[in-house]
Amino acid sequence: GENVEQHPSTLSVQEGDSAVIKCTYSDSASNYFPWYKQELGKRPQLIIDIRSNVGEKKDQRIAVTLNKTAKHFSLHITETQPEDSAVYFCAASSTGNQFYFGTGTSLTVIP
Amino acid sequence: GAVVSQHPSWVICKSGTSVKIECRSLDFQATTMFWYRQFPKQSLMLMATSNEGSKATYEQGVEKDKFLINHASLTLSTLTVTSAHPEDSSFYICSANRLASSYEQYFGPGTRLTVT
């Protein structure tokens, strides 16, 4: 089955700086890679996703890059704000019927 | 749109009893629903995938006789934890796909289960 690894597990940045979270996956058949933000005690919320036919996708301050050859994808958050503080999860899926999540990154944005 | 609810949000039960958790898609028909388990400060672990009218597909290591999943309609899936033990205490989250062609998942708010 798919194995998704995520780094780092914790990340602290100063407000206004950029944050980068990286994930690797093992199954070359995976073709959909979403990123979720989960605030304490709340449900995960999809913040951005990318499919394997695209190398990069951007939505305002958030971007995701995908390297299919190397089997890794990254989340980039620019101009971080305190409200960006949360746990971020990456995931991978090949069929849309099974999703495998990374271990999560706890991001703290220091005002 | 694409709202998923779960009920109850929090439940305490005694060892040996069974608990049913409901997952509903409120404003769309869910072709597929997923059940996850999340331990404190840990990731979501996929337990099973269910499609309406068919048996759930369980992930390796998940006991199907202990975690009974019923996907009775396109808007409702239930997870029943049978003969609960303290080690079953966890946060259970469901999610749903809105369209067969879409991979997007919409998560429920989760259910906190405590087994005493």
Interface residues (C-beta under 8 A of the other chain):
Chain A: G1 Q6 Y32 P34 Y36 K42 R43 P44 Q45 L46 D49 V87 F89 S93 G96 N97 Q98 F99 Y100 F101 G102 T103 G104 S106
Chain B: T32 F34 K41 Q42 S43 L44 M45 L46 T49 T57 E59 Q60 I93 N97 S102 Y103 E104 Q105 Y106 F107 G108 P109 G110
